[in-house]
Amino acid sequence: MKFPPFFLVFRTYTGNKKTFGFWFPVFIIWLILFLIALALSPLILLAALLSWRDGWGKRLLLFGPMFFIILANLHGLAIHIGEERKSFFLTFV
């Protein structure tokens, strides 16, 4: 089972010298999203039951697991944007 990333690493470079680096704890956002989803789960279940005949109920119930899979696949994503003089590096750890 894959877990979502816990940190977002942000770095900027000028030439080959690192000018700024920051580790952002993304797991705090995951905890907040989990608590919001937990609080809204009765409403989501009710909406899924009411829209089951239209075909939207199953999609609504599968939204949570699909969202978690997308978050888990962010682990290891690295984004590097740069020129000769300045560059920007972002990665999920």
PyMOL commands that place a pseudoatom at each C-alpha (Angstrom):
pseudoatom trace, name=CA, resn=MET, resi=1, chain=A, elem=C, hetatm=0, pos=[0.000, 0.000, 0.000]
pseudoatom trace, name=CA, resn=LYS, resi=2, chain=A, elem=C, hetatm=0, pos=[1.326, 3.389, -0.948]
pseudoatom trace, name=CA, resn=PHE, resi=3, chain=A, elem=C, hetatm=0, pos=[1.062, 6.277, 1.463]
pseudoatom trace, name=CA, resn=PRO, resi=4, chain=A, elem=C, hetatm=0, pos=[0.703, 9.940, 0.508]
pseudoatom trace, name=CA, resn=PRO, resi=5, chain=A, elem=C, hetatm=0, pos=[3.795, 12.117, 0.828]
pseudoatom trace, name=CA, resn=PHE, resi=6, chain=A, elem=C, hetatm=0, pos=[4.517, 13.602, 4.227]
pseudoatom trace, name=CA, resn=PHE, resi=7, chain=A, elem=C, hetatm=0, pos=[6.683, 16.572, 3.213]
pseudoatom trace, name=CA, resn=LEU, resi=8, chain=A, elem=C, hetatm=0, pos=[6.954, 19.015, 0.342]
pseudoatom trace, name=CA, resn=VAL, resi=9, chain=A, elem=C, hetatm=0, pos=[10.526, 20.139, -0.271]
pseudoatom trace, name=CA, resn=PHE, resi=10, chain=A, elem=C, hetatm=0, pos=[10.938, 23.530, -1.899]
pseudoatom trace, name=CA, resn=ARG, resi=11, chain=A, elem=C, hetatm=0, pos=[14.362, 24.797, -3.028]
pseudoatom trace, name=CA, resn=THR, resi=12, chain=A, elem=C, hetatm=0, pos=[15.585, 27.702, -5.114]
pseudoatom trace, name=CA, resn=TYR, resi=13, chain=A, elem=C, hetatm=0, pos=[19.013, 27.981, -6.689]
pseudoatom trace, name=CA, resn=THR, resi=14, chain=A, elem=C, hetatm=0, pos=[20.981, 30.841, -8.172]
pseudoatom trace, name=CA, resn=GLY, resi=15, chain=A, elem=C, hetatm=0, pos=[23.557, 29.260, -10.423]
pseudoatom trace, name=CA, resn=ASN, resi=16, chain=A, elem=C, hetatm=0, pos=[24.788, 26.223, -8.477]
pseudoatom trace, name=CA, resn=LYS, resi=17, chain=A, elem=C, hetatm=0, pos=[24.265, 27.839, -5.069]
pseudoatom trace, name=CA, resn=LYS, resi=18, chain=A, elem=C, hetatm=0, pos=[21.175, 27.060, -3.007]
pseudoatom trace, name=CA, resn=THR, resi=19, chain=A, elem=C, hetatm=0, pos=[19.527, 30.331, -1.987]
pseudoatom trace, name=CA, resn=PHE, resi=20, chain=A, elem=C, hetatm=0, pos=[16.425, 29.115, -0.171]
pseudoatom trace, name=CA, resn=GLY, resi=21, chain=A, elem=C, hetatm=0, pos=[15.124, 25.788, 1.087]
pseudoatom trace, name=CA, resn=PHE, resi=22, chain=A, elem=C, hetatm=0, pos=[11.961, 24.888, 2.939]
pseudoatom trace, name=CA, resn=TRP, resi=23, chain=A, elem=C, hetatm=0, pos=[10.329, 21.624, 4.093]
pseudoatom trace, name=CA, resn=PHE, resi=24, chain=A, elem=C, hetatm=0, pos=[6.549, 21.951, 4.391]
pseudoatom trace, name=CA, resn=PRO, resi=25, chain=A, elem=C, hetatm=0, pos=[4.756, 19.250, 6.449]
pseudoatom trace, name=CA, resn=VAL, resi=26, chain=A, elem=C, hetatm=0, pos=[2.001, 18.183, 4.048]
pseudoatom trace, name=CA, resn=PHE, resi=27, chain=A, elem=C, hetatm=0, pos=[0.691, 15.541, 6.461]
pseudoatom trace, name=CA, resn=ILE, resi=28, chain=A, elem=C, hetatm=0, pos=[-1.030, 18.346, 8.386]
pseudoatom trace, name=CA, resn=ILE, resi=29, chain=A, elem=C, hetatm=0, pos=[-3.138, 19.070, 5.304]
pseudoatom trace, name=CA, resn=TRP, resi=30, chain=A, elem=C, hetatm=0, pos=[-3.927, 15.336, 4.925]
pseudoatom trace, name=CA, resn=LEU, resi=31, chain=A, elem=C, hetatm=0, pos=[-5.128, 15.231, 8.546]
pseudoatom trace, name=CA, resn=ILE, resi=32, chain=A, elem=C, hetatm=0, pos=[-7.368, 18.252, 7.990]
pseudoatom trace, name=CA, resn=LEU, resi=33, chain=A, elem=C, hetatm=0, pos=[-8.784, 16.729, 4.777]
pseudoatom trace, name=CA, resn=PHE, resi=34, chain=A, elem=C, hetatm=0, pos=[-9.420, 13.447, 6.608]
pseudoatom trace, name=CA, resn=LEU, resi=35, chain=A, elem=C, hetatm=0, pos=[-11.315, 15.214, 9.388]
pseudoatom trace, name=CA, resn=ILE, resi=36, chain=A, elem=C, hetatm=0, pos=[-13.417, 17.145, 6.863]
pseudoatom trace, name=CA, resn=ALA, resi=37, chain=A, elem=C, hetatm=0, pos=[-14.203, 13.924, 4.965]
pseudoatom trace, name=CA, resn=LEU, resi=38, chain=A, elem=C, hetatm=0, pos=[-15.102, 12.179, 8.213]
pseudoatom trace, name=CA, resn=ALA, resi=39, chain=A, elem=C, hetatm=0, pos=[-17.455, 15.002, 9.196]
pseudoatom trace, name=CA, resn=LEU, resi=40, chain=A, elem=C, hetatm=0, pos=[-19.116, 15.022, 5.760]
pseudoatom trace, name=CA, resn=SER, resi=41, chain=A, elem=C, hetatm=0, pos=[-19.393, 11.232, 5.418]
pseudoatom trace, name=CA, resn=PRO, resi=42, chain=A, elem=C, hetatm=0, pos=[-23.042, 11.000, 6.579]
pseudoatom trace, name=CA, resn=LEU, resi=43, chain=A, elem=C, hetatm=0, pos=[-24.049, 13.600, 4.005]
pseudoatom trace, name=CA, resn=ILE, resi=44, chain=A, elem=C, hetatm=0, pos=[-22.052, 11.838, 1.289]
pseudoatom trace, name=CA, resn=LEU, resi=45, chain=A, elem=C, hetatm=0, pos=[-23.710, 8.507, 2.123]
pseudoatom trace, name=CA, resn=LEU, resi=46, chain=A, elem=C, hetatm=0, pos=[-27.144, 10.117, 2.020]
pseudoatom trace, name=CA, resn=ALA, resi=47, chain=A, elem=C, hetatm=0, pos=[-26.401, 11.806, -1.302]
pseudoatom trace, name=CA, resn=ALA, resi=48, chain=A, elem=C, hetatm=0, pos=[-25.096, 8.503, -2.699]
pseudoatom trace, name=CA, resn=LEU, resi=49, chain=A, elem=C, hetatm=0, pos=[-28.248, 6.678, -1.647]
pseudoatom trace, name=CA, resn=LEU, resi=50, chain=A, elem=C, hetatm=0, pos=[-30.480, 9.342, -3.155]
pseudoatom trace, name=CA, resn=SER, resi=51, chain=A, elem=C, hetatm=0, pos=[-28.587, 9.404, -6.455]
pseudoatom trace, name=CA, resn=TRP, resi=52, chain=A, elem=C, hetatm=0, pos=[-27.940, 5.663, -6.799]
pseudoatom trace, name=CA, resn=ARG, resi=53, chain=A, elem=C, hetatm=0, pos=[-30.632, 5.173, -9.463]
pseudoatom trace, name=CA, resn=ASP, resi=54, chain=A, elem=C, hetatm=0, pos=[-29.153, 7.895, -11.655]
pseudoatom trace, name=CA, resn=GLY, resi=55, chain=A, elem=C, hetatm=0, pos=[-25.752, 6.194, -11.602]
pseudoatom trace, name=CA, resn=TRP, resi=56, chain=A, elem=C, hetatm=0, pos=[-24.032, 8.952, -9.617]
pseudoatom trace, name=CA, resn=GLY, resi=57, chain=A, elem=C, hetatm=0, pos=[-24.172, 7.143, -6.273]
pseudoatom trace, name=CA, resn=LYS, resi=58, chain=A, elem=C, hetatm=0, pos=[-21.385, 4.696, -7.058]
pseudoatom trace, name=CA, resn=ARG, resi=59, chain=A, elem=C, hetatm=0, pos=[-19.170, 7.468, -8.452]
pseudoatom trace, name=CA, resn=LEU, resi=60, chain=A, elem=C, hetatm=0, pos=[-19.780, 9.527, -5.348]
pseudoatom trace, name=CA, resn=LEU, resi=61, chain=A, elem=C, hetatm=0, pos=[-18.788, 6.662, -3.056]
pseudoatom trace, name=CA, resn=LEU, resi=62, chain=A, elem=C, hetatm=0, pos=[-15.653, 5.908, -5.086]
pseudoatom trace, name=CA, resn=PHE, resi=63, chain=A, elem=C, hetatm=0, pos=[-14.472, 9.532, -5.096]
pseudoatom trace, name=CA, resn=GLY, resi=64, chain=A, elem=C, hetatm=0, pos=[-12.716, 9.158, -1.710]
pseudoatom trace, name=CA, resn=PRO, resi=65, chain=A, elem=C, hetatm=0, pos=[-10.610, 6.105, -2.626]
pseudoatom trace, name=CA, resn=MET, resi=66, chain=A, elem=C, hetatm=0, pos=[-9.737, 7.567, -6.037]
pseudoatom trace, name=CA, resn=PHE, resi=67, chain=A, elem=C, hetatm=0, pos=[-8.663, 10.846, -4.412]
pseudoatom trace, name=CA, resn=PHE, resi=68, chain=A, elem=C, hetatm=0, pos=[-6.456, 8.927, -1.951]
pseudoatom trace, name=CA, resn=ILE, resi=69, chain=A, elem=C, hetatm=0, pos=[-4.833, 6.981, -4.818]
pseudoatom trace, name=CA, resn=ILE, resi=70, chain=A, elem=C, hetatm=0, pos=[-4.022, 10.245, -6.591]
pseudoatom trace, name=CA, resn=LEU, resi=71, chain=A, elem=C, hetatm=0, pos=[-2.480, 11.669, -3.409]
pseudoatom trace, name=CA, resn=ALA, resi=72, chain=A, elem=C, hetatm=0, pos=[-0.476, 8.510, -2.796]
pseudoatom trace, name=CA, resn=ASN, resi=73, chain=A, elem=C, hetatm=0, pos=[0.961, 8.647, -6.302]
pseudoatom trace, name=CA, resn=LEU, resi=74, chain=A, elem=C, hetatm=0, pos=[2.330, 12.148, -5.656]
pseudoatom trace, name=CA, resn=HIS, resi=75, chain=A, elem=C, hetatm=0, pos=[5.049, 10.520, -3.514]
pseudoatom trace, name=CA, resn=GLY, resi=76, chain=A, elem=C, hetatm=0, pos=[8.345, 10.927, -5.351]
pseudoatom trace, name=CA, resn=LEU, resi=77, chain=A, elem=C, hetatm=0, pos=[7.097, 13.559, -7.797]
pseudoatom trace, name=CA, resn=ALA, resi=78, chain=A, elem=C, hetatm=0, pos=[9.860, 16.041, -8.571]
pseudoatom trace, name=CA, resn=ILE, resi=79, chain=A, elem=C, hetatm=0, pos=[9.391, 19.277, -10.471]
pseudoatom trace, name=CA, resn=HIS, resi=80, chain=A, elem=C, hetatm=0, pos=[12.407, 21.226, -11.657]
pseudoatom trace, name=CA, resn=ILE, resi=81, chain=A, elem=C, hetatm=0, pos=[11.957, 24.555, -13.403]
pseudoatom trace, name=CA, resn=GLY, resi=82, chain=A, elem=C, hetatm=0, pos=[15.041, 26.428, -14.342]
pseudoatom trace, name=CA, resn=GLU, resi=83, chain=A, elem=C, hetatm=0, pos=[17.101, 28.655, -16.518]
pseudoatom trace, name=CA, resn=GLU, resi=84, chain=A, elem=C, hetatm=0, pos=[20.824, 29.331, -16.614]
pseudoatom trace, name=CA, resn=ARG, resi=85, chain=A, elem=C, hetatm=0, pos=[20.864, 31.620, -13.620]
pseudoatom trace, name=CA, resn=LYS, resi=86, chain=A, elem=C, hetatm=0, pos=[17.852, 30.689, -11.487]
pseudoatom trace, name=CA, resn=SER, resi=87, chain=A, elem=C, hetatm=0, pos=[16.110, 27.422, -10.851]
pseudoatom trace, name=CA, resn=PHE, resi=88, chain=A, elem=C, hetatm=0, pos=[13.276, 26.130, -8.718]
pseudoatom trace, name=CA, resn=PHE, resi=89, chain=A, elem=C, hetatm=0, pos=[12.998, 22.590, -7.350]
pseudoatom trace, name=CA, resn=LEU, resi=90, chain=A, elem=C, hetatm=0, pos=[9.885, 21.059, -5.796]
pseudoatom trace, name=CA, resn=THR, resi=91, chain=A, elem=C, hetatm=0, pos=[9.536, 17.457, -4.631]
pseudoatom trace, name=CA, resn=PHE, resi=92, chain=A, elem=C, hetatm=0, pos=[7.147, 15.388, -2.540]
pseudoatom trace, name=CA, resn=VAL, resi=93, chain=A, elem=C, hetatm=0, pos=[8.881, 13.168, 0.019]
for i in range(1, 93): cmd.bond("trace and resi %d" % i, "trace and resi %d" % (i + 1))
show_as sticks, trace
zoom trace
